[in-house]
Amino acid sequence: MQVDVSEAAGLGEAAHVALTVTVPEGGGSVGSFGSGTQSPIVCFAKPGAGYSRGYYTTDLPGPGAGKGSQADWHAERGWIFVSVDHLGVGESSLHGPDALGFGPVAAASEAAEAEVLEKLAAGTLIEGLGKVERPVKIGIGQSMGGCLTVVQQGRFHSYDGVGVLGYGVLGTLPPTAPGTPDLVLPWVPRTTAAAETVVTNAPALAAAADGVNVSTEAMAWGFHFDDVDPPVVARDMEDYPARKGDMPSWGSATIPSPLVLWCIAPGAVLTEAAAITAPVLVAMGERDVLVDPRGEVRAYSSSPSVDFYVCPRMAHMHNFAGTREEFWARIETWAVWVRALRDAQVAGG
């Protein structure tokens, strides 16, 4: 579905957010989870840079293929799973190079998700689904999607729990294969427009062997684990993100600008992270982009609970991994705990 977010985005032009809602088969049992006592879980999921909501709705290739998509996996366990294209991504509206900072993108997603929740409560979103009232609202995001989930929660505080998957608030940098130079990517302040050349780590870039001119071949080692077949890696990474005009279902040739440049600067969204008062799950693959993985817990200084999980045999693109189902199960376990906490708080007044 597409949701008009022109007013919320405030860009002075029409804007819409595209999303896919995946519900349990049969739909009618979603509010009860088979027990009649538990609150329904509605999860909003956002993809990383160069990827679309298809990252969540596609049974992705790789050693774990055949388990279904992440959206289907959670829906089979009673969730309503909403996969969201940010503004400037996939089938959402595209805008100029300096239009999409954190503010418009977060506000647009917030407005689109609020409309989904409103229609769920009224029972008008999907025919036969029935009313879904007082759900437990979970926000998750992978890579850049994790960054934007942090921004959205830090500003609007709408989720009951936040899962930050493969993104480091303290620092984000793709690892490289042993024996190869470390990548050095530009640190661009979040007030910088796309056309500007403000780079705070310019000396490090100048001293680096490869600098910012990094190939997707170098990045592929950090994106896909060793058991992902080379043709799958090539299909995902060759000519990333354009992929030679032959876009896979999980890809997006467009990336919101200038915020994509801001995301990788150390501490770029630390203010929003520190403001989050809901439980947080920081989850990653054993080969991932978090510069200081265990230090991430400190970033969420207002949260009463920060879980940390490292999934084995998994690189940055989690849903391509052979251990993807283990990763999804960890998210589910955490979300069920968030539900128990939220329901206890509601019951206690």
Salt bridges, closest charged atoms under 4 A:
GLU13 OE2 - HIS95 ND1 2.64
ASP59 OD1 - ARG324 NH1 3.87
GLU76 OE1 - ARG77 NH1 3.52
ASP85 OD2 - ARG53 NH1 2.62
GLU91 OE1 - ARG53 NH2 2.77
GLU113 OE2 - LYS46 NZ 2.64
GLU115 OE2 - LYS119 NZ 3.24
ASP160 OD2 - LYS137 NZ 3.87
ASP160 OD2 - ARG342 NH1 3.93
ASP226 OD1 - ARG287 NH2 3.03
ASP227 OD2 - ARG313 NH2 3.70
ASP236 OD2 - HIS224 NE2 2.73
ASP236 OD1 - ARG243 NH2 3.21
GLU238 OE1 - LYS244 NZ 3.28
ASP246 OD2 - ARG235 NH2 3.51
GLU272 OE2 - ARG155 NE 3.47
GLU272 OE2 - ARG190 NH2 2.98
ASP288 OD1 - HIS316 ND1 2.61
ASP288 OD2 - HIS318 NE2 2.84
ASP292 OD2 - ARG298 NH2 3.56
ASP307 OD2 - ARG330 NH2 3.21
ASP343 OD1 - ARG342 NH2 3.14
